Amino acid sequence: MSLYERRGFDAFVAGLPGTSFVDQWDGHVAKVGGKVFTVLWGEGERARLVAKCPEESFEILTALEGIRQAPYFAKRKWVEIGRNSPLSDEELVHYLTRSYELVAAGLTKKLRQELGIRLSS
């Protein structure tokens, strides 16, 4: 099941503690503690994922074909990953998980505890 398909996207994201979904901005948005950490936009060959990433990953990722700075996300370090990108499913899981961790780390400790979020490191 592909992360570029709603069923695969939902199945993966729902496995992360404290997540919720909302359809907004013409996309399928995943949030943790009310904060966006990834978006699935489009369908089929036009599907793309948006995720937050660390600065060093941002530079590397945006140098690859099919990956660019995410439009409409004012802060840098958000990438849009097209279905034609060279990333494997395993790498996509890594980057979506990392996005989740980066956003969850910005939540209060109390909220993370209430949502059952345990961050690695």
C-alpha positions as CSV (number, residue, x, y, z in Angstrom):
1,M,0.0,0.0,0.0
2,S,1.5,3.3,-1.1
3,L,1.8,6.4,1.1
4,Y,0.7,8.3,-2.0
5,E,-2.8,6.7,-1.7
6,R,-5.2,7.8,1.0
7,R,-5.6,4.3,2.4
8,G,-1.9,3.7,2.8
9,F,-1.3,7.3,4.1
10,D,-4.1,6.9,6.7
11,A,-2.9,3.4,7.8
12,F,0.7,4.7,8.4
13,V,-0.2,8.0,10.0
14,A,-2.9,6.5,12.3
15,G,-0.2,4.3,13.8
16,L,1.6,7.4,15.2
17,P,0.3,8.4,18.7
18,G,-1.9,11.5,19.0
19,T,-2.6,12.0,15.3
20,S,-5.7,13.3,13.7
21,F,-6.9,14.0,10.2
22,V,-8.7,16.9,8.6
23,D,-9.5,17.6,5.0
24,Q,-8.4,21.2,4.3
25,W,-6.5,23.3,1.7
26,D,-7.7,20.8,-0.9
27,G,-5.6,18.1,0.8
28,H,-5.7,15.4,3.4
29,V,-3.9,16.8,6.4
30,A,-2.4,14.9,9.3
31,K,-1.8,16.6,12.6
32,V,-0.3,15.8,16.0
33,G,-1.6,17.8,18.9
34,G,-3.4,20.1,16.5
35,K,-0.2,20.9,14.5
36,V,0.3,19.9,10.9
37,F,3.1,17.4,10.2
38,T,2.2,16.0,6.8
39,V,-0.2,16.5,4.0
40,L,-1.3,14.3,1.1
41,W,-2.3,16.3,-1.9
42,G,-3.6,15.0,-5.2
43,E,-4.3,11.5,-6.5
44,G,-2.7,9.0,-8.8
45,E,0.4,10.2,-10.6
46,R,-0.2,13.7,-9.4
47,A,-0.1,12.7,-5.7
48,R,2.5,14.4,-3.5
49,L,3.4,14.5,0.2
50,V,4.4,17.5,2.3
51,A,6.6,17.0,5.3
52,K,8.8,19.1,7.7
53,C,12.5,18.2,7.7
54,P,15.7,19.2,9.4
55,E,17.8,21.9,7.6
56,E,20.5,19.4,6.4
57,S,17.8,17.1,5.0
58,F,16.1,20.1,3.3
59,E,19.2,21.0,1.3
60,I,19.7,17.4,0.2
61,L,16.1,16.6,-0.6
62,T,15.4,19.7,-2.6
63,A,18.4,19.0,-4.8
64,L,16.6,15.8,-5.9
65,E,14.3,15.6,-8.9
66,G,10.6,15.5,-7.9
67,I,11.2,17.3,-4.5
68,R,10.9,21.0,-3.9
69,Q,10.3,23.5,-1.1
70,A,6.6,23.1,-0.2
71,P,4.5,25.9,-1.6
72,Y,2.2,27.8,0.9
73,F,4.3,26.7,3.9
74,A,5.9,30.0,4.9
75,K,8.7,28.5,7.0
76,R,11.6,26.8,5.3
77,K,12.3,23.2,6.0
78,W,9.0,21.9,4.5
79,V,9.3,19.8,1.4
80,E,6.8,18.6,-1.2
81,I,7.7,15.1,-2.4
82,G,6.2,14.1,-5.7
83,R,5.4,10.6,-6.7
84,N,8.2,10.7,-9.3
85,S,10.8,11.4,-6.6
86,P,13.6,8.8,-6.2
87,L,12.7,8.1,-2.6
88,S,11.8,4.5,-1.7
89,D,8.8,3.6,0.5
90,E,11.2,3.1,3.4
91,E,12.7,6.5,3.0
92,L,9.2,8.1,2.8
93,V,8.3,6.4,6.0
94,H,11.5,7.8,7.6
95,Y,10.8,11.4,6.5
96,L,7.2,11.3,7.5
97,T,8.2,9.9,10.9
98,R,10.9,12.5,11.2
99,S,8.3,15.2,10.4
100,Y,6.0,13.9,13.1
101,E,8.9,13.9,15.6
102,L,9.9,17.5,14.8
103,V,6.4,18.8,15.1
104,A,5.6,16.7,18.3
105,A,8.8,18.0,19.9
106,G,7.4,21.5,19.7
107,L,4.3,20.5,21.8
108,T,4.3,20.9,25.5
109,K,5.6,18.1,27.6
110,K,2.2,17.8,29.2
111,L,0.4,17.5,25.9
112,R,2.9,14.9,24.6
113,Q,2.2,12.9,27.8
114,E,-1.6,13.2,27.3
115,L,-1.3,12.0,23.7
116,G,1.1,9.1,24.6
117,I,4.0,10.5,22.6
118,R,7.4,9.3,23.4
119,L,10.2,10.8,21.3
120,S,13.4,9.0,20.5
121,S,16.2,11.3,21.8
